[in-house]
Amino acid sequence: MRLSICIPTHHGRVKYLKEAIDSVVDQLTPDLQNQIEICVSDDASEDGTCELIEQYQKEHPNLFVYSRNEKNQGLAINVLKVVALAHGDFCWFLSSDDQIEKGGIGQVIELLDRYPDTAGLAVHLGLYDLHMEKEIAQMPLVWQPGDLENLRVFSSTDEALDESLFVNGQMSQLVFDRKLWGEVVRTEGLERLMKFNYVDYIYIIGKILTKHPKWLFYPVKLIKARQQNASLVALHRDSELEYHQEMFRALSETQAALRGRSHPSYKIWMRKAYIGFSWYCPPYVIEIQRLELHHQYKDDFALSLGYARYWYFIPQFWYRTFPAFLLPLIFVKTEIGIRNWLKMRTRLRGLRERVSKAVQELKHSRSVQITTLDDHKMLLHPLKVDNVVSRTLVQDKIWEPFETKLFKEIVGSGMTVADLGANIGYYALLAAKCVGPNGRVYAFEPAPDNYRLLVENIRLNQYGSYVIPVKKAVGASSGEVELFLSPDNRGDHRTYHGNIFSHDSSRQHIRVPSISLDDFFSDEAIRLDVIKMDIQGYEFSALKGMQRVLARCRKLFLLTEVWPKGLSEAGSSTAEYVQSLLDNEFDLFLLDDSSSAMKPVNMTEVLKLAADRADSMYLNLLCRKG
């Protein structure tokens, strides 16, 4: 058993629990079926949870492991019990009101296979409304890792704790080695673990990382975390403020137990905890809760002192948060009334201007969603910043019709495809539809704006389990390159700077990671069947970096653009690139868009065609090996 999905639940969650379980069950392909189990520990609920699991067990024999506590024992005990039910090499917590995004399970298993010596990983999450209909907010930046674009591999305990576990510590984000968990539980003992209450799981994983610090952070949002659900608060506390105070007490104890209060990171982390609390409970929320709960003044004073134990060294706490606990309720009512009146006046004053501006910009300034002729949903760039690919797809619902037709003919079920210069994912989606769940598609795209839509388009079409987005440029070697960004053609970002930019010195440029295919596909068991390469003149550099990959592929199709001007600006030439293709034993075929036909060509014919083209014109070649 590779992975156990561990769901601790309690009374009042049955509706959300069903949605959580369905988000797992719906992803179980025949290949995953034998690698996954779902473990549910029920903390004495009386809401139909037992009957729900019994129905699932009838429909999916051998998939579920279920246990029910006769009495409510609390979250901390229930977390330990649900892991004790598991048999997998790794466990993935799933809060009973959260959901796993489509394709998420396959991606996690692939990461665990790629990094077999890791103690575990944290995944990114999105915060959704109560009905899981829309993403409602972004967490404060201090509660997010510094790099939200690339896979992080931590090798030191401090890095793993500070940059992942204490930042990505929500239960549903965590995947961990079950045996290492068991060793900590046996060593620490139940009595000590109860000291950490709601966050005993963070302490246990922290202890794992002190001995086994290899840990991953995967920046893709694989979890939909439900917000505005107060069932846990209602179950344990009358007041959300008291619940949060207990939570921060447990987190403070966790930090102190792992590294001591004198460790430099302790106050840094407590400051982050305060910022997070201020985001969830700004002063006016504290005041409203005091009004609703009809607290006596002495209760509010005791509560404020409880928080001060952890945040006494933070000036903002004393002048921003502390007074909200102590302001007499008569002034609280007056303040809230004035604040609401000012908000309403401001909203009315700006409403007309905002509506007018929105109407003017709506057509050209927002992402557009279409359905292509191949029934793929695609989010596109605003047309004012992408006059080529996005505009063509809006108008025609297809990009490069002849190449599209040919691409679908050569890509078959179960194949492995590499898309170099994936842009927003048009060809990656075509490949995914052709290869199916038994195949793999690796989509390389270094530009942040394109990569964001690439990931979203993969998610929209539910290809997450077998399309792997890679936010890197492909070149002759691994490292970093400069990426020069086009302001109005998102398919024309380039990884070189030549005279072609002399007319536009204002073009922005950024540093992006790069990799060679030989480094990325270092596992010699991987054989590529199809490579699509359109990287604006950088093709020769990429070809130099895939020599080992090409050598072990007896049969291979390579669909490539040949742009003489781009090759020249990148430091190569058409002749050099074509000769390298021939040296790698490719037969060359010219794709003629005007006649929708392809014909075999040799070096002389390609060079003549290239010489006849203007600087902005290009050729498309299909290269066949074997």
C-alpha positions in Angstrom: 0.0 0.0 0.0 1.6 3.2 -1.1 -0.6 6.0 0.4 -3.2 6.1 3.1 -5.6 9.1 3.0 -6.3 9.7 6.7 -9.5 11.5 7.6 -10.3 12.3 11.3 -13.9 13.4 11.6 -16.4 14.4 14.3 -20.1 15.1 14.8 -21.7 17.6 12.3 -19.3 16.9 9.4 -21.1 14.1 7.5 -22.2 16.3 4.5 -18.7 17.7 4.1 -17.1 14.3 4.8 -19.0 12.8 1.8 -17.6 15.6 -0.5 -14.1 15.0 0.9 -14.3 11.2 0.3 -15.7 11.7 -3.2 -12.8 14.0 -4.1 -10.6 11.0 -3.4 -12.7 8.2 -4.9 -13.3 10.1 -8.2 -9.5 10.1 -8.8 -8.9 6.3 -8.4 -7.9 5.0 -11.7 -7.2 1.2 -12.0 -3.5 2.0 -11.5 -4.2 4.0 -8.3 -6.8 1.6 -6.9 -4.2 -0.8 -5.6 -2.0 2.0 -4.1 -4.6 3.9 -2.1 -6.7 3.3 1.0 -9.0 5.7 2.9 -8.9 5.6 6.7 -11.6 7.3 8.6 -11.6 7.8 12.4 -15.0 8.9 13.7 -15.0 10.8 17.0 -18.4 9.6 18.3 -20.4 11.4 15.7 -24.2 10.9 15.6 -24.9 12.5 12.2 -25.0 9.4 9.9 -21.3 9.1 9.4 -21.3 5.3 10.2 -24.1 4.6 7.7 -22.2 6.7 5.1 -19.0 4.7 5.4 -20.9 1.4 5.4 -22.4 2.4 2.0 -19.0 3.3 0.7 -17.6 0.0 1.9 -20.3 -1.9 -0.1 -19.5 0.1 -3.2 -15.7 -0.1 -2.8 -14.6 -3.3 -1.0 -11.1 -3.2 0.5 -10.8 0.6 0.0 -11.9 1.9 3.4 -10.7 1.4 7.0 -13.1 2.7 9.5 -13.2 3.1 13.3 -15.6 4.9 15.6 -14.9 6.2 19.1 -17.7 5.5 21.6 -17.0 8.8 23.3 -15.7 12.1 22.0 -12.0 12.1 22.7 -11.0 15.3 20.9 -9.0 16.1 17.8 -5.6 15.2 19.2 -6.5 11.6 20.1 -8.5 11.2 16.9 -5.5 12.2 14.8 -3.3 9.6 16.4 -6.1 7.0 16.0 -6.6 7.6 12.2 -2.9 7.1 11.5 -2.9 3.9 13.6 -5.6 2.6 11.2 -3.3 3.1 8.2 -1.2 0.6 6.3 0.4 2.8 3.6 4.0 3.7 3.3 2.9 7.3 3.5 -0.1 9.0 5.1 -1.9 12.1 3.7 -4.1 13.9 6.2 -7.4 15.2 4.8 -9.6 17.3 7.0 -13.1 16.1 6.8 -14.4 19.4 5.3 -11.6 19.8 2.8 -11.2 18.3 -0.7 -8.3 17.1 -2.9 -8.1 18.7 -6.3 -8.5 16.4 -9.3 -5.2 14.8 -10.2 -3.7 15.6 -6.8 -3.3 12.0 -5.7 -1.4 11.0 -8.8 0.9 14.0 -8.5 1.7 13.2 -4.8 2.5 9.5 -5.6 4.7 10.6 -8.5 6.6 12.9 -6.1 7.0 10.2 -3.5 8.3 7.8 -6.2 10.8 10.5 -7.5 12.1 11.2 -4.0 11.9 7.8 -2.2 14.1 8.9 0.7 11.9 11.9 1.8 10.3 12.0 5.2 7.3 13.6 3.5 6.0 16.8 1.8 3.6 19.7 2.1 1.4 20.7 -0.7 -0.1 24.2 -1.4 -3.8 24.9 -0.8 -6.5 27.3 -1.8 -9.0 28.9 0.6 -12.6 28.4 -0.5 -16.0 29.6 0.7 -18.3 27.4 2.7 -19.9 25.9 -0.4 -16.5 25.3 -2.2 -17.7 27.4 -5.1 -14.9 30.0 -5.3 -11.5 30.8 -3.9 -12.1 33.6 -1.5 -8.8 34.8 -0.2 -5.0 34.4 -0.3 -3.2 33.7 3.0 -0.9 36.4 4.3 2.5 36.3 2.6 4.2 35.4 5.9 2.2 32.2 5.9 3.4 31.3 2.5 6.8 29.9 1.4 9.1 32.4 -0.3 8.9 30.4 -3.6 5.4 29.5 -4.8 6.6 28.6 -8.3 9.1 25.7 -7.9 9.3 22.4 -6.1 11.4 22.9 -3.0 13.6 20.1 -1.6 14.8 20.8 2.0 17.7 19.0 3.5 18.1 20.7 6.9 15.8 20.6 9.8 15.7 24.4 10.3 14.8 24.9 6.6 12.1 22.2 6.6 10.6 23.6 9.8 10.8 27.4 9.1 10.0 27.3 5.4 7.5 24.6 5.2 6.1 22.9 8.3 5.5 26.0 10.3 4.2 27.8 7.2 2.2 25.0 5.6 1.0 23.4 8.7 -2.7 23.0 7.9 -3.5 19.3 8.3 -4.6 18.7 4.8 -1.3 19.9 3.4 0.8 17.2 5.0 2.0 13.9 3.7 4.4 11.9 5.9 6.2 8.6 6.3 4.0 6.4 8.5 6.8 4.3 10.1 8.7 7.5 11.1 5.5 8.8 12.6 5.0 5.6 14.6 8.6 5.8 16.0 8.0 9.3 17.4 4.6 8.3 18.9 6.1 5.3 20.7 9.1 7.3 21.9 7.1 10.4 23.1 4.2 8.7 24.6 0.5 9.7 24.8 0.7 11.9 27.9 3.4 14.2 26.4 1.7 14.4 23.0 -1.5 15.6 24.6 0.3 18.7 25.7 0.2 19.9 22.1 -3.6 19.4 21.8 -4.9 20.4 18.3 -1.5 20.5 16.7 0.1 17.3 18.1 0.5 16.3 14.4 2.8 19.3 13.8 4.9 18.3 16.8 5.2 14.7 15.6 6.3 15.7 12.1 8.7 18.3 13.6 10.3 15.5 15.6 10.5 13.4 12.5 12.3 16.2 10.7 14.9 16.6 13.5 16.2 13.1 12.5 15.1 12.9 8.9 15.2 16.4 7.5 14.6 15.7 3.8 11.2 17.3 3.1 9.5 18.7 0.0 7.2 21.6 -0.6 5.0 21.2 -3.8 3.6 24.7 -4.8 0.6 23.4 -6.7 -2.7 23.9 -5.0 -3.8 20.3 -4.5 -6.1 21.1 -1.5 -9.4 23.1 -1.5 -9.6 24.2 2.2 -13.1 25.1 3.3 -13.4 28.4 5.3 -16.2 29.9 7.3 -17.0 26.5 8.9 -17.1 26.9 12.6 -18.0 23.3 13.5 -14.7 22.5 15.2 -14.9 25.8 17.2 -18.5 25.0 18.2 -17.6 21.5 19.3 -14.7 22.5 21.6 -15.4 26.2 22.6 -18.1 28.7 23.1 -15.8 31.4 21.7 -13.7 31.5 18.6 -11.3 33.8 20.5 -10.9 31.1 23.1 -10.3 28.5 20.5 -7.6 30.6 18.8 -6.0 31.2 22.1 -5.7 27.5 22.8 -4.5 26.9 19.3 -1.6 29.5 19.7 -0.8 28.1 23.1 -0.3 24.7 21.6 1.7 26.1 18.7 3.9 28.0 21.1 4.5 24.8 23.1 5.3 23.0 19.9 7.9 25.5 18.8 9.4 25.6 22.3 9.5 21.8 22.6 11.2 21.3 19.2 13.9 24.0 19.5 13.4 26.0 22.7 12.1 29.5 23.3 15.6 30.9 23.1 16.0 29.8 19.5 16.1 32.8 17.1 13.2 31.4 15.1 10.8 31.3 18.1 9.9 35.0 18.1 10.0 35.2 14.3 7.4 32.4 14.2 5.3 33.9 17.0 5.3 37.2 15.0 4.0 35.3 12.0 1.4 33.7 14.2 0.2 37.2 15.3 0.0 38.4 11.7 -2.1 35.3 10.9 -4.4 36.0 13.8 -4.8 39.6 12.8 -5.8 38.5 9.4 -8.4 36.1 10.7 -9.5 38.3 13.6 -8.8 42.0 13.1 -9.9 44.4 15.9 -13.4 44.9 14.7 -14.0 41.1 14.5 -12.8 40.8 18.1 -15.2 43.6 19.1 -18.2 42.0 17.3 -17.5 38.7 18.9 -17.5 40.3 22.3 -20.8 41.9 21.6 -22.3 38.6 20.4 -21.1 36.6 23.4 -22.0 39.2 26.1 -18.7 38.6 27.9 -18.2 40.2 31.2 -15.3 42.7 31.3 -13.2 40.4 33.6 -13.5 37.6 31.0 -12.3 39.8 28.2 -9.4 41.1 30.3 -8.3 37.5 31.2 -8.5 36.6 27.5 -6.4 39.5 26.4 -3.7 38.6 29.0 -3.7 35.0 27.7 -2.8 36.3 24.2 -0.2 38.7 25.7 1.7 35.7 27.0 2.7 34.9 23.4 2.8 38.4 21.8 4.1 40.6 24.6 7.1 41.6 22.5 5.1 42.8 19.4 4.2 46.5 19.5 1.3 46.1 17.1 -0.4 43.8 19.6 -0.5 46.4 22.3 -1.8 49.3 20.3 -3.9 47.4 17.8 -5.2 44.1 19.2 -5.1 44.5 23.0 -7.4 47.6 23.1 -10.1 45.7 21.1 -10.5 43.3 24.1 -10.9 46.1 26.6 -12.9 48.9 24.9 -16.2 49.3 26.8 -19.1 47.7 24.8 -21.0 51.0 24.6 -18.1 52.5 22.6 -17.8 49.3 20.6 -21.4 49.7 19.4 -20.8 53.3 18.5 -17.5 52.6 16.7 -19.1 49.8 14.7 -22.0 52.0 13.7 -19.7 54.8 12.5 -17.5 52.4 10.7 -20.4 50.9 8.8 -21.7 54.4 7.8 -18.3 55.4 6.5 -17.9 52.2 4.6 -21.3 52.7 2.9 -20.5 56.3 2.0 -17.2 55.3 0.5 -18.8 52.5 -1.5 -21.5 54.6 -2.9 -19.1 57.4 -3.8 -16.9 55.1 -5.9 -19.6 52.8 -7.3 -20.3 54.7 -10.4 -16.6 55.2 -11.3 -15.8 51.6 -10.7 -18.7 50.3 -12.7 -17.9 52.6 -15.6 -14.2 51.6 -15.6 -15.0 47.9 -15.3 -17.3 48.0 -18.3 -14.7 49.7 -20.4 -11.9 47.3 -19.5 -13.9 44.1 -19.2 -13.7 43.1 -22.9 -10.0 43.4 -23.3 -8.5 43.2 -19.8 -9.6 39.9 -18.3 -8.8 36.3 -19.0 -11.1 34.7 -21.6 -12.3 31.2 -21.4 -13.2 29.2 -24.5 -13.9 25.7 -25.6 -11.6 24.5 -28.4 -12.7 22.4 -31.3 -11.2 19.5 -29.4 -13.6 20.2 -26.5 -10.9 21.5 -24.2 -11.7 24.3 -21.8 -9.0 26.9 -22.0 -8.3 30.1 -20.1 -6.5 32.6 -22.4 -4.6 35.8 -21.8 -6.4 39.1 -22.1 -6.4 39.9 -25.8 -4.6 43.2 -25.3 -1.5 41.4 -24.1 -1.6 38.4 -26.4 -2.4 39.3 -30.0 -1.4 36.0 -31.5 -2.2 32.7 -29.7 -5.1 33.9 -27.5 -6.7 36.0 -30.2 -6.5 33.2 -32.7 -8.1 30.7 -30.3 -10.9 33.2 -29.5 -11.6 33.6 -33.2 -11.0 30.1 -34.6 -11.1 27.8 -31.5 -8.0 26.0 -33.0 -4.3 26.8 -33.3 -2.3 25.7 -36.4 -5.0 23.4 -37.9 -2.7 21.2 -40.0 -0.1 20.8 -37.2 -2.9 20.0 -34.8 -4.3 17.3 -37.1 -0.9 15.8 -37.6 0.0 16.0 -33.9 -3.2 14.0 -32.9 -2.3 11.4 -35.5 1.2 10.7 -34.2 0.5 10.8 -30.5 -1.1 7.6 -29.3 -2.4 6.0 -26.1 0.1 5.4 -23.4 2.9 7.5 -25.0 5.3 9.8 -23.2 5.4 13.3 -24.7 7.6 16.4 -23.9 6.2 19.8 -24.9 9.0 22.3 -25.0 7.6 25.8 -25.0 4.2 24.7 -23.8 2.8 28.3 -23.5 -0.7 28.1 -22.0 -1.0 24.4 -22.8 -2.7 24.0 -26.2 -0.5 21.1 -27.4 -0.1 19.7 -23.9 -3.9 19.3 -23.6 -4.0 17.7 -27.1 -1.3 15.3 -26.0 -3.1 14.5 -22.7 -6.3 13.6 -24.6 -4.3 11.3 -26.9 -2.1 9.5 -24.4 -4.8 9.0 -21.7 -4.2 8.1 -18.0 -1.6 5.5 -18.9 0.7 8.0 -20.6 2.6 11.1 -19.5 3.0 14.6 -20.8 5.7 16.9 -19.5 5.0 20.5 -20.3 7.9 22.9 -20.0 7.1 26.6 -19.8 9.4 29.2 -18.0 7.3 32.4 -18.3 5.2 33.0 -15.1 2.2 34.4 -16.9 2.0 31.5 -19.3 2.8 28.9 -16.6 -0.1 30.1 -14.4 -2.6 29.5 -17.3 -0.9 26.3 -18.2 -1.5 24.9 -14.7 -5.0 26.2 -14.6 -5.9 24.7 -18.0 -4.5 21.3 -16.9 -6.8 21.5 -13.8 -9.8 22.7 -15.8 -9.6 19.6 -18.0 -8.8 17.2 -15.2 -5.5 16.0 -16.6 -3.6 16.7 -13.4 -2.7 13.0 -12.8 -0.7 12.6 -16.0 0.3 16.1 -17.3 3.3 17.4 -15.3 3.9 21.2 -15.7 7.6 22.2 -15.4 8.3 25.9 -14.8 11.7 25.8 -16.5 13.3 26.8 -19.9 14.9 23.9 -21.8 18.4 24.4 -23.0 21.9 22.9 -23.4 22.5 22.8 -19.7 20.9 23.3 -16.3 21.0 26.5 -14.4 19.4 29.9 -15.1 18.8 32.0 -18.2 17.5 35.4 -18.9 13.9 35.5 -20.3 13.0 38.5 -22.4 9.3 39.1 -22.3 7.1 40.3 -25.2 4.5 42.9 -24.1 1.8 41.9 -26.6 2.6 38.3 -27.8 2.8 35.7 -25.0 4.2 33.2 -27.4 7.2 35.4 -28.2 9.1 35.3 -24.9 12.8 34.5 -25.7 15.8 33.2 -23.8 18.4 35.3 -25.6 19.0 39.0 -26.3 20.2 40.0 -29.7 19.8 42.8 -32.2 16.2 41.7 -32.7 15.4 43.8 -29.6 17.3 46.9 -30.6 14.0 48.6 -31.5 12.5 47.9 -28.1 14.9 48.6 -25.3 12.1 48.7 -22.8 11.3 44.9 -23.1 11.3 43.5 -19.6 13.5 40.5 -18.7 13.6 38.1 -15.8 15.8 35.3 -14.5 14.3 31.8 -14.9 15.5 28.3 -14.1 16.6 26.2 -17.0 17.3 22.5 -17.5 18.5 20.1 -20.1 16.3 17.1 -21.1 19.3 14.9 -20.3 19.2 16.1 -16.7 15.5 16.1 -16.4 15.0 12.6 -17.8 18.1 11.2 -16.1 16.2 8.0 -15.4 17.2 5.8 -18.4 14.0 3.8 -18.1 12.1 6.8 -19.5 11.6 6.8 -23.3 10.1 9.7 -25.0 7.8 9.0 -28.0 7.0 12.6 -29.1 8.8 15.9 -28.6 7.1 19.2 -29.6 9.6 22.1 -29.6 8.7 25.7 -30.3 11.0 27.9 -28.3 11.7 30.9 -30.5 15.1 30.1 -32.0 16.5 28.3 -28.9 15.9 24.9 -30.5 19.5 24.1 -31.3 20.5 24.8 -27.7 17.8 22.5 -26.4 18.8 19.8 -28.9 22.4 19.9 -27.6 21.0 19.2 -24.1 19.0 16.1 -25.1 21.6 13.9 -26.7 21.4 11.0 -24.2 17.6 11.1 -24.4 17.7 10.9 -28.2 20.3 8.1 -28.2 18.1 5.8 -26.1 14.9 6.5 -28.2 14.8 4.1 -31.1 11.5 5.5 -32.3 10.7 9.2 -31.9 8.8 12.0 -33.5 10.1 15.6 -33.1 7.8 18.4 -34.2 9.9 21.6 -34.4 9.8 25.1 -35.7 12.7 26.3 -37.8 13.0 30.1 -37.6 16.1 31.3 -39.4 16.2 34.7 -37.8 15.6 33.4 -34.3 18.2 30.7 -34.7 20.7 33.3 -35.8 19.9 35.7 -33.0 20.3 32.8 -30.5 23.9 32.2 -31.8 23.2 29.3 -34.1 22.0 28.9 -37.8 19.5 27.0 -39.8 22.3 24.9 -41.3 23.8 24.0 -37.9 20.4 23.0 -36.5 19.3 20.9 -39.5 22.7 19.2 -39.6 22.3 18.3 -35.9 18.9 16.8 -36.6 20.4 14.7 -39.4 23.3 13.7 -37.2 20.7 12.3 -34.7 19.3 10.1 -37.4 16.1 12.0 -38.1 14.3 11.9 -41.4 12.9 15.4 -42.2 9.4 16.2 -43.5 8.2 19.8 -44.4 4.8 20.7 -43.2 3.0 22.8 -45.8 0.1 24.6 -44.2 -1.2 25.9 -47.5 -1.8 22.4 -48.9 -2.1 20.6 -45.6 0.5 18.1 -46.7 3.9 17.0 -45.7 6.8 16.0 -48.0 10.3 14.7 -47.3 13.1 17.2 -47.6 16.9 17.2 -47.4 19.4 19.7 -46.1 19.7 21.6 -49.4 15.9 22.0 -49.7 15.5 23.2 -46.2 18.2 25.8 -46.6 16.7 27.0 -49.8 13.3 27.4 -48.3 14.8 29.2 -45.3 16.7 31.6 -47.6 13.5 32.5 -49.4 11.7 33.4 -46.2 11.6 36.9 -44.7 13.0 37.4 -41.2 9.7 36.9 -39.5 8.8 33.7 -41.4 9.4 30.2 -40.2 9.2 26.5 -41.3 7.6 23.6 -39.4 9.3 20.3 -39.7 8.3 16.8 -38.6 11.4 14.8 -37.8 11.0 11.0 -37.6 13.5 8.6 -36.1 13.2 4.8 -36.5 
